[in-house]
Amino acid sequence: MDRPPLPQITTVSLFRLMLWVQWRSLCARIRGVRRQSPLLLFVLSAFIIGYLGAGYWIFKAGLGYLYHFPLVGSLLSQRILFLVFGFFFMMLAFSNLIIGYSTLFKNRETQWFLSLPISHRNIYQWKFCEALAISSWALIFLSAPMMIAYGRVHSVSPEFYPQVAMVFLPFVVIPALAGSWGILCFVRIMARRNVKRIGLLISAAILLWLIFGLKPVTELDSANTQEVVTFDKLLHNTRLSLHPLLPSAWLTRSVLAWSEGLATQGYFYFLLLLSNAMLGLLLGFEVVGRCFYESWTISLSSRAERFQRKSEAKRLRGARHSWLERACHFFLSPPAAALVVKDVRLFWRDPAQWIQFMVFFGLLCIYVLNVRNVAFDFKNPFWDTLISYLNLSASSLTLSTLTTRFVFPQFSLEGRRIWILGLSPMGLPKVLLQKFWLSCLTAMVITVSLMATSSTLLHLPWSKRLFFMGSVALMSAALSGLAVGLGALFPNFKEENPSKIVSSFGGTLCLILSFVYIALFVGLASIPDMRQVTRIQFPISDAVAWTIPVVMSACLLFIPMILASRQVKNMEI
């Protein structure tokens, strides 16, 4: 006798159930943090309050200066808003693309959902909302002090703030839809052979074109541009952010209209955003959602085909090792070489990881190329010194992003297989050291090369180049030790998404400590040089200003690593 078909869960009941589960999980995590780490909860709360206060003060000072600038202040402040929200739109689309891949195609919960009597469209809808929430909360957090400061500078009415909060809701949906649709197409493209190599070749070609095709600004060009009106050229380069088809332009026009008391115009652009977001949701849930299961099966089948092809090639060529294996076995012991090869291959097999790294590396190249535009002689020691230390700040902030995003999750990404490493002859403490040395050397290669290139383009003397290269190498070791140590102190073996691991309590603490360390390091290290070019009377001597950063770096390197080594040694696996 045939069994009757199981009833499928409706969309409303699924969403209500999952919201209840997420809420209970959030409450449980908060209670766990309050019981286990009240000091860390206090540090996190202090950072949030401090960021909101400092962000409000900085944005208010900057926007106030622009707004009261003679003749063109109002126009400049408006263009700044267009550019900022245009940048937010692009970053949200990219963030949703990366997080959408992890939640839809790399998540065990998705596989479990697909085995239940749940519609594939409902699974896609829930995972879309999950990726939307993960990627959009940072925008609200970052833009809150800016919008408050903008309202205070322009003396807006009290209803301006709820209006801005209201218009953000449909705005974040549109890039989330673009990212979600893009990942469904991207998975089908990546299923084809040699797509990854072709993408790398195209990226390398674009990089070479940027290096050799774009000419830097010379001293003669700078002198000539100072004699003509460059304001029109500046505004011309920002016209793209004003395009009438960009959702970020609709958001900005709503904000500007409400700040000027033009309620009707502001609500017009709000309704324009809302209608496009609702239409996108309808198309995404009813049309694109039908393609989700097919894209998911294509992703799994292509992965299995690729592994089978590699296994067949390895069987045919015998015991020959790849160039990576030969290089690692030449410099390292067999156990350490095996771990390094495993980490590199896992990184390369995860598109969510290496795509972000490629974008990250591309932004570094763009930064270095733009340094050439300020590589002429300022004929002012103050500006030479200030720009050189700003360059150190930019490089170190890039380093903190690198270590927090890619190094901190490495220990947690071992997952439930951590017991295999724990029972191996190496033991978890040596595994921790292996991850530290791999991340430290990788970070040094990237950041020291970046610092050497940018210092050369700034025409710094060799003594300053070596000083900045040594400083960024010291920070690479310290921040790598911090990321590896905190990653082992606050592991999350149940999560496979690196973005979620980084957004956890330990990842947030790692980012906070990195920013505080960088601010103190650069601020103290710049005192001897700033004393020579300014009349500021600093309360500490040059020797103390150089000693404290070294001591801070040693503490940031050794303390988390020692604590993490003790914890993993006694870890129950």
C-alpha positions in Angstrom: 0.0 0.0 0.0 1.5 3.4 -1.0 2.2 5.9 1.6 0.4 9.3 1.3 2.8 12.1 0.4 4.2 14.1 3.2 2.7 17.6 3.6 5.0 20.4 2.6 5.8 23.2 5.1 4.3 26.5 4.0 6.4 29.6 3.6 4.9 31.4 6.5 5.3 28.5 8.9 8.9 28.0 7.8 9.8 31.6 8.3 8.1 31.7 11.7 9.9 28.6 12.8 13.3 29.7 11.6 12.9 33.2 13.1 12.1 31.5 16.4 15.2 29.3 16.2 17.5 32.2 15.3 16.1 34.3 18.1 16.6 31.5 20.7 20.1 30.8 19.4 21.0 34.5 19.7 19.6 34.7 23.2 21.6 31.5 24.1 24.8 33.0 22.7 24.3 36.3 24.6 23.7 34.4 27.8 26.8 32.2 27.2 29.0 35.3 26.6 27.6 37.0 29.7 28.4 33.9 31.8 31.8 33.1 30.3 33.3 36.4 29.2 31.7 39.5 30.8 34.9 41.5 30.3 34.9 40.8 26.6 31.2 41.8 26.4 32.1 45.1 28.2 35.0 45.7 25.7 32.6 45.1 22.8 30.0 47.4 24.2 32.6 50.1 24.8 33.9 49.8 21.3 30.4 50.2 19.8 29.7 53.2 22.0 33.1 54.6 21.2 32.7 54.1 17.5 29.3 55.8 17.4 30.7 58.7 19.4 34.0 59.1 17.5 32.2 58.5 14.2 29.7 61.1 14.9 32.4 63.7 15.9 34.5 63.0 12.8 31.6 63.0 10.4 30.2 66.2 11.9 33.5 67.9 11.7 34.1 66.8 8.1 30.5 67.5 6.8 30.4 70.8 8.6 33.7 71.9 7.0 32.4 71.0 3.6 29.0 72.5 4.1 30.4 75.9 5.1 33.0 75.9 2.5 32.6 79.1 0.4 30.6 79.0 -2.7 30.7 75.2 -3.4 30.3 73.7 0.1 26.7 72.5 -0.4 27.5 71.0 -3.7 30.6 69.2 -2.4 28.7 67.7 0.6 26.0 66.4 -1.8 28.5 64.8 -4.1 30.1 63.1 -1.1 26.8 61.5 -0.2 26.3 60.3 -3.8 29.8 58.7 -3.8 29.4 57.2 -0.3 26.1 55.5 -1.0 27.3 54.4 -4.5 30.2 52.7 -2.8 27.9 51.1 -0.2 25.7 49.8 -3.1 28.7 48.1 -4.8 30.0 46.6 -1.6 26.6 45.3 -0.6 26.2 43.6 -4.0 29.6 42.0 -3.7 29.1 41.0 -0.1 25.7 39.4 -0.9 27.3 37.5 -3.7 30.0 36.0 -1.4 27.7 35.3 1.5 25.0 33.9 -0.8 27.5 31.4 -2.2 28.4 30.2 1.3 24.8 30.0 2.6 23.2 28.5 -0.5 25.9 26.1 -1.8 28.5 25.5 1.0 26.1 25.2 4.0 25.2 21.9 5.6 22.0 23.4 6.8 20.9 23.9 3.2 21.7 20.3 2.4 19.5 19.3 5.3 16.7 21.5 4.2 16.7 20.0 0.7 16.1 16.6 2.3 13.0 17.8 4.0 9.5 18.2 2.6 10.2 21.9 2.0 9.8 23.7 -1.3 13.1 24.6 -3.0 11.8 28.1 -3.5 11.1 28.4 0.3 14.7 27.3 1.0 16.0 29.9 -1.4 13.8 32.6 0.1 15.0 31.9 3.7 18.7 31.7 2.7 18.3 35.0 0.8 16.9 36.7 3.9 19.7 35.2 6.0 22.4 36.5 3.6 20.6 39.9 3.5 20.7 40.2 7.3 24.3 39.2 7.6 25.5 41.6 4.9 23.4 44.6 5.6 23.7 45.1 9.4 27.2 46.6 8.9 25.9 49.3 6.6 23.3 50.5 9.1 26.0 50.4 11.9 28.6 52.3 9.8 26.2 54.9 8.3 24.3 55.7 11.6 26.8 58.3 12.9 27.1 59.8 9.4 23.4 60.3 9.0 23.1 61.7 12.6 26.0 64.1 11.9 24.5 65.1 8.5 21.2 65.9 10.2 22.8 68.0 12.9 24.9 70.0 10.3 21.8 70.7 8.2 19.5 71.4 11.2 16.9 68.9 10.0 13.5 68.2 11.7 13.2 65.2 14.0 11.2 63.1 11.5 14.3 63.1 9.2 15.9 60.2 11.1 13.0 57.7 11.0 12.6 58.7 7.3 16.2 57.8 6.6 15.9 54.5 8.5 12.7 53.7 6.5 14.4 54.3 3.1 17.4 52.1 4.0 15.1 49.0 4.1 14.3 48.8 0.4 17.7 50.1 -0.5 19.6 47.1 1.0 17.2 44.7 -0.7 18.2 45.7 -4.3 21.9 44.9 -4.1 21.0 41.7 -2.2 18.9 40.6 -5.1 21.7 41.5 -7.5 24.2 39.4 -5.5 21.8 36.5 -5.1 21.0 36.4 -8.8 24.6 36.8 -9.7 25.7 33.8 -7.6 23.2 31.5 -9.3 24.7 32.4 -12.7 28.2 32.4 -11.4 27.9 28.8 -10.1 26.8 27.6 -13.5 29.8 29.4 -15.1 32.3 28.0 -12.6 31.0 24.5 -13.4 32.9 24.7 -16.7 36.5 23.6 -17.0 39.4 26.1 -16.8 37.1 29.0 -15.9 39.2 29.8 -12.8 42.5 29.9 -14.8 40.9 32.1 -17.5 39.6 34.5 -14.7 43.1 34.7 -13.3 44.6 35.5 -16.7 42.1 38.2 -17.3 42.8 39.7 -13.8 46.5 39.6 -14.5 46.0 41.3 -17.9 43.9 44.1 -16.3 46.6 44.6 -13.6 49.3 44.9 -16.2 47.2 47.4 -18.1 46.8 49.5 -15.0 50.5 49.4 -14.3 51.8 50.2 -17.7 48.8 52.0 -19.3 48.1 54.6 -16.6 50.6 57.4 -16.3 51.3 58.9 -12.9 51.0 62.6 -12.2 54.4 64.3 -12.5 55.6 67.4 -10.9 55.2 69.4 -14.1 51.6 68.2 -14.5 50.9 69.1 -10.9 52.2 72.6 -11.4 50.1 73.0 -14.6 46.9 71.8 -13.0 47.3 74.3 -10.2 47.1 77.1 -12.8 43.7 76.0 -14.2 40.3 75.4 -12.7 40.1 71.7 -11.6 36.8 71.9 -9.8 34.8 71.0 -13.0 37.1 68.1 -13.7 36.5 66.8 -10.1 32.8 67.0 -10.5 32.9 65.4 -13.9 34.6 62.3 -12.4 31.7 61.9 -9.9 28.9 62.1 -12.4 28.6 58.3 -12.6 27.3 58.3 -9.0 24.4 60.6 -10.1 23.1 58.3 -12.8 19.3 58.2 -12.6 19.2 54.4 -12.8 21.3 53.8 -9.8 19.4 52.9 -6.6 22.1 54.7 -4.5 21.2 57.9 -6.4 17.5 57.4 -5.4 18.5 57.0 -1.8 20.7 60.1 -1.8 18.0 62.2 -3.4 15.5 61.1 -0.8 18.0 62.0 2.0 18.7 65.4 0.4 15.0 66.2 -0.2 14.0 65.3 3.4 16.9 67.4 4.8 15.7 70.4 2.8 12.1 69.9 3.8 10.9 68.6 0.4 8.8 65.8 1.8 6.9 65.0 -1.5 10.1 64.6 -3.5 11.7 62.5 -0.8 8.8 60.1 -0.7 8.8 59.9 -4.5 12.3 58.4 -4.5 11.5 56.3 -1.5 8.5 54.8 -3.4 10.7 54.3 -6.4 13.1 52.3 -4.3 10.3 50.4 -2.6 8.6 49.5 -5.9 11.8 48.2 -7.5 12.7 46.2 -4.4 9.2 44.6 -4.2 9.3 43.8 -7.9 12.8 42.3 -7.5 11.6 40.2 -4.6 8.6 38.9 -6.6 10.9 38.0 -9.5 13.5 36.5 -7.2 11.2 34.4 -5.1 8.9 33.2 -7.9 11.2 33.0 -11.0 14.8 32.9 -9.9 14.0 30.7 -6.9 13.0 28.0 -9.3 16.5 27.8 -10.7 18.1 27.3 -7.3 17.9 23.6 -7.1 19.2 23.1 -10.6 22.2 25.4 -9.8 22.8 23.5 -6.6 22.9 20.1 -8.4 25.2 21.6 -11.1 27.6 22.8 -8.4 27.8 19.4 -6.7 28.1 17.5 -9.9 30.9 19.7 -11.2 32.7 19.4 -7.9 32.5 15.6 -8.0 33.6 15.6 -11.7 36.6 17.8 -10.9 37.7 15.6 -8.0 37.3 12.5 -10.1 39.3 14.1 -12.9 42.1 15.0 -10.5 42.1 11.5 -9.0 42.4 10.0 -12.4 45.3 12.3 -13.4 47.1 11.5 -10.1 46.6 7.7 -10.8 48.0 8.0 -14.3 51.1 10.1 -13.3 51.9 7.9 -10.4 53.6 9.2 -7.2 54.7 12.6 -8.7 54.1 15.5 -6.5 52.9 19.0 -7.5 55.2 22.0 -7.4 53.5 23.1 -4.2 54.2 19.8 -2.5 57.8 19.7 -3.7 58.4 23.2 -2.4 56.9 22.6 1.0 58.8 19.3 1.5 62.0 21.0 0.5 61.7 23.6 3.3 59.5 21.9 5.9 59.2 18.6 7.7 56.8 16.1 6.2 54.0 16.8 8.8 54.3 20.6 8.6 54.4 20.4 4.7 51.3 18.3 4.7 49.4 20.8 6.8 50.6 23.7 4.6 49.5 21.9 1.4 46.1 21.1 3.0 45.5 24.8 4.0 46.5 26.1 0.6 44.4 23.6 -1.3 41.3 24.2 0.9 41.7 28.0 0.4 42.0 27.5 -3.4 39.0 25.2 -3.6 36.7 27.7 -1.8 35.6 30.4 -4.3 34.2 32.5 -1.4 37.8 32.7 -0.1 39.9 33.2 -3.2 37.5 35.6 -4.9 37.6 37.9 -1.9 41.4 37.6 -1.8 41.6 38.6 -5.5 39.3 41.6 -4.9 41.4 42.5 -1.8 44.6 42.2 -3.8 43.1 44.3 -6.6 42.2 47.1 -4.2 45.8 47.0 -3.0 47.1 47.4 -6.5 44.7 50.3 -7.1 46.0 52.0 -3.9 49.6 51.6 -5.0 48.8 52.9 -8.5 47.1 56.0 -7.0 50.1 56.6 -4.7 51.9 57.6 -7.9 49.6 60.6 -8.2 51.1 62.1 -5.0 54.6 61.0 -5.8 55.9 64.5 -6.6 57.9 66.8 -4.4 55.8 68.8 -2.0 58.7 71.0 -1.0 57.4 70.9 2.5 58.8 68.5 5.2 55.6 68.5 7.1 53.5 67.1 4.2 56.3 64.6 3.3 56.3 63.3 6.8 52.5 63.3 7.2 51.9 61.4 3.9 54.6 58.8 4.6 52.9 57.9 7.9 49.5 58.0 6.4 50.9 55.5 3.9 52.0 53.4 6.8 48.5 53.6 8.4 46.8 52.6 5.1 49.2 49.6 4.8 48.7 48.5 8.4 44.9 48.8 8.2 45.1 46.7 5.0 47.1 44.2 7.0 44.5 44.1 9.9 41.8 43.4 7.3 43.9 40.6 5.8 44.6 38.9 9.1 41.1 39.3 10.6 39.3 38.1 7.4 41.6 35.3 6.3 43.7 34.2 9.3 41.2 34.3 12.2 38.8 31.7 10.8 41.6 29.2 9.9 41.5 27.2 13.1 37.7 27.1 13.2 37.6 25.9 9.6 39.2 22.6 10.7 35.6 21.9 11.9 34.7 18.6 13.4 37.9 17.1 11.9 40.0 18.9 14.6 40.2 15.6 16.6 42.3 14.1 13.8 44.9 16.8 14.2 44.6 16.5 17.9 45.5 12.8 17.9 48.3 13.2 15.3 51.9 13.1 16.4 52.2 16.9 15.9 49.5 17.8 18.3 47.4 21.0 18.3 50.0 23.3 19.7 52.3 22.7 16.7 49.4 23.0 14.4 48.8 26.4 15.9 52.4 27.3 15.3 52.2 26.1 11.7 49.2 28.3 11.0 51.0 31.3 12.6 54.1 30.9 10.5 52.1 30.4 7.3 50.0 33.5 7.9 52.9 35.6 9.2 55.1 34.9 6.2 52.2 35.4 3.7 51.3 38.7 5.4 54.9 39.9 5.4 55.3 39.1 1.7 52.2 41.1 0.8 52.6 44.1 3.1 56.4 44.5 2.9 56.2 44.5 -0.9 53.3 47.0 -0.7 55.3 49.2 1.6 58.5 49.0 -0.4 56.6 49.9 -3.6 54.6 52.8 -2.2 57.7 54.2 -0.4 59.6 54.1 -3.6 56.8 55.9 -5.5 56.8 58.5 -2.7 60.5 59.1 -3.3 61.4 58.5 0.4 65.0 58.1 1.4 66.4 54.6 1.9 66.5 55.0 5.7 62.8 55.8 5.8 62.0 53.0 3.4 63.8 50.5 5.6 62.1 51.9 8.7 58.6 51.6 7.3 59.3 48.1 5.9 60.6 47.0 9.3 57.6 48.5 11.0 55.1 46.8 8.8 57.0 43.5 9.1 56.8 43.8 12.9 53.0 44.6 12.7 52.6 41.6 10.4 54.0 39.2 13.0 52.0 40.9 15.9 48.6 40.9 14.0 49.1 37.3 12.8 49.8 36.2 16.3 46.7 38.0 17.5 44.5 36.5 14.8 45.7 33.0 15.2 45.6 33.1 19.0 42.1 34.6 19.2 40.9 32.2 16.5 42.0 29.3 18.7 40.6 30.9 21.9 37.2 31.6 20.4 36.7 28.7 17.9 33.5 27.9 16.1 33.8 24.3 14.7 30.1 24.1 13.8 30.2 26.9 11.3 31.7 26.5 7.8 31.1 30.0 6.5 34.3 32.1 7.1 32.2 35.3 7.0 30.0 34.2 9.9 33.1 33.1 11.9 34.7 36.5 11.4 31.5 38.2 12.4 31.4 36.3 15.7 32.4 37.8 19.1 36.1 36.6 18.7 36.4 38.1 15.2 34.9 41.4 16.3 37.4 41.5 19.3 40.3 40.7 16.9 39.3 43.6 14.7 38.9 46.0 17.6 42.3 45.1 19.1 43.9 45.4 15.7 42.6 48.9 15.1 43.6 50.0 18.6 47.1 48.6 18.2 47.6 50.2 14.8 46.4 53.6 16.0 48.8 53.4 19.0 51.7 52.0 16.9 51.5 54.6 14.1 50.8 57.5 16.5 53.8 56.7 18.8 56.2 55.8 15.9 55.5 59.1 14.2 56.4 61.3 17.2 60.1 61.6 16.5 59.6 62.7 12.9 56.6 64.9 13.7 58.6 66.7 16.4 61.1 67.8 13.8 58.6 69.3 11.4 56.0 70.8 13.8 56.1 72.8 17.0 54.1 70.4 19.0 55.6 69.6 22.4 55.1 65.8 22.9 55.3 64.6 26.5 57.4 61.5 25.8 60.9 61.2 24.4 62.0 59.6 21.1 63.4 56.5 22.8 60.1 55.9 24.6 58.1 56.5 21.5 60.1 53.8 19.7 60.2 51.4 22.6 56.5 51.2 23.4 55.4 50.0 19.9 58.0 47.2 20.1 56.7 46.1 23.5 53.1 46.3 22.3 53.9 44.2 19.3 55.6 41.6 21.5 52.7 41.4 23.9 50.2 41.2 21.0 52.2 38.4 19.5 53.1 36.2 22.5 50.2 36.6 24.9 47.4 35.3 22.6 49.6 32.6 21.2 50.6 31.4 24.7 47.0 31.4 26.0 45.8 29.7 22.8 48.5 27.0 23.1 47.5 26.2 26.6 43.8 26.0 25.7 44.3 23.7 22.7 46.6 21.5 24.7 43.8 20.8 27.1 41.0 20.8 24.5 38.6 17.9 24.8 38.3 16.3 21.4 
